[in-house]
Amino acid sequence: MKIFDPHVHMTARTTDDYERMYAAGVRVVVEPAFWLGQPRTNVGSFLDYFDGLLGWEPYRAAQYGIRHHCALALNPKEANDPRCTGVLGELPRYLLKDSVVAVGELGYDSMTPEEDHAFEVQLALADEHGLPVLVHTPHRDKAAGTRRTLDVVKGMDPGRVLVDHLNELTLGMVADAGCWMGFSVYPDTKMDTDRMVAILKEYGTERMIVNSAADWGRSDPLKTREVGEAMLAAGFTSADVERVLWDNPVAFYGQSGRLSLEEIAPVAPGTTHVVPGVPLGPGAPGAGYAGNTILRGAR
């Protein structure tokens, strides 16, 4: 089973997770920029984070045979913090980078005027850079937030919009709008495996995107594999599984023109290597990123 996890926050995960993901069939990931839990206090904190998503994280993923891409944005929660909003002026230079395949996560948290402004600015940036958008729907008042989201994006080509964190209450309106439908499968919140399979039975596999959204909370980067296995047990074909877990995210993020699907061979334990197409950073030696590797100590 070959898997593309289209929404996973690997910065918050351990290197062991990459090893487990590769063994489960994950070969490509997209990591959207998001809230770190601890509030940022200045724009420079965002820039260091973006640099990590463009440099160290692709290098770390490549050691375990996984292609890492990212989506960049000012997340909706921190759009309300005036210490952070200056990042909107810095985004254009980052959206030019080769491994940026979307603008995201953008959207709503509390549906404030500040979030409206950040949403509209970033939609314009996505249009200017020819990138699709990954939209976060709020954890509270999800139905109202989803309706408001669809009002904001209605001027865009719906095929370039992925509305994420959907559930049974919000799926229908997004399907009717023609946007891509994203589902975050979690251990005990958002969407679970059985409900996901039931939704696929009712709505089919077209424009369906399944992700783990694994982060620093209680989450599991192998939930994509779990959904694939549950689909097969429920009578779906292997082609159906491949469409949901590979073809659909490839089609959506491929609109950026920057998606790389070239296979990477994982390195032997205790070694590190340089991967074509994965940046090394300034002053990096032959095998490492900016003088750092994932190796620790003598063996």
C-alpha positions as CSV (number, residue, x, y, z in Angstrom):
1,M,0.0,0.0,0.0
2,K,1.6,3.3,-1.2
3,I,0.5,6.3,0.9
4,F,0.7,10.1,0.5
5,D,-0.2,11.8,3.8
6,P,-1.4,15.2,2.7
7,H,-1.6,16.8,6.1
8,V,0.9,15.9,8.9
9,H,2.9,18.1,11.2
10,M,6.2,16.2,11.3
11,T,8.1,19.0,13.1
12,A,6.1,17.8,16.1
13,R,6.9,14.1,15.6
14,T,10.0,12.0,16.4
15,T,12.4,10.5,13.8
16,D,11.0,7.1,14.9
17,D,7.7,8.1,13.4
18,Y,9.3,8.5,10.0
19,E,10.7,5.0,10.3
20,R,7.3,3.6,11.2
21,M,5.6,5.6,8.4
22,Y,7.9,4.3,5.8
23,A,7.3,0.7,6.9
24,A,3.6,1.3,6.7
25,G,3.9,2.5,3.1
26,V,4.1,6.3,3.4
27,R,6.3,7.8,0.7
28,V,5.2,11.4,0.4
29,V,4.0,14.0,3.0
30,V,2.8,17.6,3.0
31,E,3.4,19.5,6.2
32,P,1.2,22.6,6.6
33,A,2.3,25.4,8.8
34,F,0.3,25.5,12.0
35,W,0.1,26.8,15.6
36,L,2.9,25.3,17.7
37,G,0.9,25.4,21.0
38,Q,3.2,28.0,22.6
39,P,2.2,31.4,21.1
40,R,4.8,33.0,18.9
41,T,5.9,36.5,20.0
42,N,7.4,37.9,16.8
43,V,7.7,37.4,13.0
44,G,11.2,36.0,13.2
45,S,9.8,33.0,15.0
46,F,7.7,32.2,11.9
47,L,10.6,32.7,9.6
48,D,12.8,30.2,11.5
49,Y,9.9,27.8,11.4
50,F,9.3,28.2,7.7
51,D,13.1,27.7,7.1
52,G,12.9,24.5,9.0
53,L,9.9,23.3,6.9
54,L,12.0,24.1,3.8
55,G,15.3,22.7,5.0
56,W,15.9,20.5,8.0
57,E,12.5,18.6,7.8
58,P,12.9,17.5,4.2
59,Y,16.4,16.4,5.0
60,R,15.3,14.4,8.1
61,A,12.4,12.8,6.1
62,A,14.7,11.8,3.3
63,Q,16.8,9.7,5.6
64,Y,13.8,7.4,6.0
65,G,12.8,7.3,2.3
66,I,10.0,10.0,2.5
67,R,9.5,13.0,0.3
68,H,8.6,16.1,2.3
69,H,6.7,19.1,0.9
70,C,5.1,21.9,2.8
71,A,2.3,24.4,2.7
72,L,3.0,27.8,4.3
73,A,0.6,30.4,5.8
74,L,-0.2,32.5,8.8
75,N,-2.5,30.1,10.7
76,P,-6.0,31.4,11.7
77,K,-5.4,31.3,15.5
78,E,-2.3,33.5,15.3
79,A,-3.9,35.8,12.7
80,N,-5.5,37.4,15.8
81,D,-2.1,38.3,17.3
82,P,-0.7,41.7,16.1
83,R,2.8,40.4,17.0
84,C,2.5,37.8,14.2
85,T,0.5,39.4,11.4
86,G,3.7,41.0,9.9
87,V,4.4,37.5,8.5
88,L,1.9,38.2,5.8
89,G,4.4,40.6,4.3
90,E,7.1,38.0,4.3
91,L,5.1,35.1,2.8
92,P,5.6,36.1,-0.9
93,R,9.3,35.3,-0.9
94,Y,8.6,31.9,0.8
95,L,5.9,31.0,-1.6
96,L,8.4,31.0,-4.4
97,K,10.3,28.0,-2.9
98,D,10.2,24.7,-4.9
99,S,8.9,22.5,-2.1
100,V,6.0,24.7,-1.2
101,V,3.0,23.1,-2.9
102,A,0.1,25.1,-1.3
103,V,-0.8,28.0,0.9
104,G,-2.0,26.7,4.2
105,E,-3.3,26.2,6.8
106,L,-5.4,29.3,6.4
107,G,-9.0,29.8,7.4
108,Y,-10.9,30.3,10.6
109,D,-10.4,29.7,14.3
110,S,-12.8,32.1,16.0
111,M,-14.2,33.9,12.9
112,T,-12.9,37.3,13.8
113,P,-12.3,40.3,11.5
114,E,-8.6,39.8,11.8
115,E,-9.0,36.2,10.5
116,D,-11.1,37.6,7.7
117,H,-8.3,39.9,6.7
118,A,-5.6,37.2,6.9
119,F,-7.8,34.7,4.9
120,E,-8.4,37.2,2.1
121,V,-4.7,38.3,1.9
122,Q,-3.5,34.7,1.6
123,L,-6.1,33.7,-0.9
124,A,-4.8,36.6,-3.1
125,L,-1.2,35.3,-2.6
126,A,-2.2,31.8,-3.6
127,D,-3.8,33.2,-6.8
128,E,-0.7,35.3,-7.5
129,H,1.6,32.3,-7.1
130,G,-0.6,29.7,-8.8
131,L,-0.9,27.6,-5.7
132,P,-3.8,25.6,-4.3
133,V,-5.1,26.4,-0.8
134,L,-5.5,24.2,2.3
135,V,-8.2,25.5,4.5
136,H,-8.6,24.8,8.2
137,T,-12.1,24.7,9.5
138,P,-12.6,25.7,13.2
139,H,-12.9,23.2,16.0
140,R,-15.8,25.3,17.5
141,D,-18.9,26.2,15.5
142,K,-17.6,24.0,12.7
143,A,-20.8,24.2,10.6
144,A,-20.9,28.0,10.8
145,G,-17.2,28.3,10.1
146,T,-17.4,26.0,7.1
147,R,-20.3,28.0,5.6
148,R,-18.4,31.2,6.1
149,T,-15.3,29.6,4.5
150,L,-17.3,28.6,1.4
151,D,-18.6,32.2,1.1
152,V,-15.0,33.5,1.1
153,V,-13.6,31.0,-1.4
154,K,-16.6,31.1,-3.8
155,G,-14.7,33.3,-6.3
156,M,-12.0,30.7,-6.7
157,D,-11.8,27.6,-8.8
158,P,-13.2,25.1,-6.3
159,G,-10.8,22.5,-7.7
160,R,-7.9,24.5,-6.1
161,V,-9.5,24.5,-2.6
162,L,-9.1,21.7,-0.1
163,V,-11.4,22.3,2.9
164,D,-10.1,20.2,5.8
165,H,-11.2,18.7,9.2
166,L,-14.6,17.9,7.8
167,N,-17.3,15.7,9.5
168,E,-20.8,14.5,8.8
169,L,-22.3,17.9,9.5
170,T,-20.0,19.8,7.1
171,L,-19.2,17.3,4.3
172,G,-22.4,17.9,2.2
173,M,-22.0,21.6,1.8
174,V,-18.3,21.2,0.7
175,A,-19.3,18.5,-1.7
176,D,-22.0,20.7,-3.2
177,A,-19.5,23.6,-3.5
178,G,-17.2,21.4,-5.7
179,C,-14.1,21.8,-3.4
180,W,-11.8,18.9,-2.3
181,M,-13.0,17.3,1.0
182,G,-10.4,16.7,3.7
183,F,-10.7,14.4,6.7
184,S,-8.3,14.2,9.7
185,V,-8.5,10.8,11.3
186,Y,-7.7,11.0,15.0
187,P,-7.7,8.5,17.8
188,D,-10.6,10.2,19.7
189,T,-11.6,13.5,18.0
190,K,-12.4,14.9,14.5
191,M,-12.9,11.7,12.4
192,D,-12.4,8.1,13.1
193,T,-11.7,5.1,10.8
194,D,-15.1,3.5,10.8
195,R,-16.9,6.8,10.2
196,M,-14.4,7.6,7.4
197,V,-15.2,4.3,5.7
198,A,-19.0,4.9,6.1
199,I,-18.6,8.3,4.4
200,L,-16.6,6.8,1.5
201,K,-19.4,4.3,1.0
202,E,-22.0,7.0,0.9
203,Y,-20.2,9.7,-1.1
204,G,-17.6,7.7,-3.1
205,T,-13.9,8.4,-3.5
206,E,-13.9,11.5,-5.8
207,R,-12.2,14.6,-4.3
208,M,-11.8,12.8,-1.0
209,I,-8.6,13.5,0.9
210,V,-7.7,11.4,4.0
211,N,-4.9,12.6,6.4
212,S,-3.6,11.9,9.9
213,A,-3.0,15.6,10.8
214,A,-0.6,14.1,13.4
215,D,0.9,16.8,15.6
216,W,1.9,17.4,19.2
217,G,-1.5,16.3,20.5
218,R,-2.9,12.8,20.8
219,S,-2.6,11.7,17.2
220,D,-1.2,8.9,15.0
221,P,0.7,9.2,11.7
222,L,-0.3,5.7,10.8
223,K,-4.0,6.5,10.7
224,T,-3.9,6.7,6.9
225,R,-2.7,3.1,6.7
226,E,-5.5,2.1,9.1
227,V,-8.1,3.7,6.9
228,G,-6.7,1.9,3.8
229,E,-6.9,-1.5,5.6
230,A,-10.5,-0.7,6.8
231,M,-11.5,0.1,3.3
232,L,-10.3,-3.2,2.0
233,A,-12.0,-5.0,4.9
234,A,-15.3,-3.2,3.9
235,G,-15.1,-4.4,0.3
236,F,-13.4,-1.5,-1.4
237,T,-10.9,-2.5,-4.1
238,S,-7.1,-1.8,-4.0
239,A,-7.7,0.8,-6.7
240,D,-10.2,2.6,-4.5
241,V,-7.7,2.7,-1.7
242,E,-4.9,3.9,-4.0
243,R,-7.3,6.7,-5.3
244,V,-8.0,8.0,-1.8
245,L,-4.5,7.5,-0.3
246,W,-2.4,8.4,-3.3
247,D,-4.0,9.6,-6.5
248,N,-6.3,12.2,-4.9
249,P,-3.5,14.1,-3.0
250,V,-1.2,13.8,-6.0
251,A,-3.9,15.4,-8.1
252,F,-4.6,18.2,-5.7
253,Y,-1.1,19.2,-4.8
254,G,0.1,18.5,-8.3
255,Q,-1.6,21.7,-9.3
256,S,1.3,23.6,-7.8
257,G,3.6,22.2,-10.5
258,R,6.2,21.5,-7.8
259,L,5.2,18.1,-6.5
260,S,8.1,15.6,-6.5
261,L,7.2,11.9,-6.3
262,E,10.7,10.5,-7.1
263,E,11.4,7.5,-4.8
264,I,14.1,7.9,-2.1
265,A,16.0,5.0,-0.7
266,P,16.2,5.1,3.1
267,V,19.7,5.0,4.6
268,A,21.2,2.2,6.6
269,P,20.9,2.5,10.3
270,G,23.7,4.7,11.8
271,T,24.4,6.5,8.5
272,T,23.2,9.6,6.7
273,H,23.2,10.7,3.1
274,V,22.6,13.5,0.7
275,V,19.4,13.2,-1.4
276,P,19.1,14.9,-4.8
277,G,16.5,17.7,-4.6
278,V,16.8,17.9,-0.8
279,P,18.5,21.1,0.3
280,L,21.6,21.0,2.6
281,G,21.6,24.5,3.9
282,P,24.4,27.1,4.1
283,G,27.9,25.7,4.9
284,A,26.7,22.1,5.1
285,P,29.3,19.3,4.8
286,G,28.8,16.4,2.5
287,A,26.3,14.6,4.6
288,G,24.1,16.7,6.9
289,Y,22.0,19.8,7.0
290,A,23.8,22.9,8.1
291,G,26.4,20.8,9.9
292,N,23.7,18.6,11.7
293,T,22.6,15.1,11.1
294,I,20.0,12.9,12.8
295,L,22.9,10.7,14.2
296,R,23.6,10.9,18.0
297,G,26.7,9.4,19.6
298,A,29.1,6.6,18.7
299,R,27.9,3.1,17.9
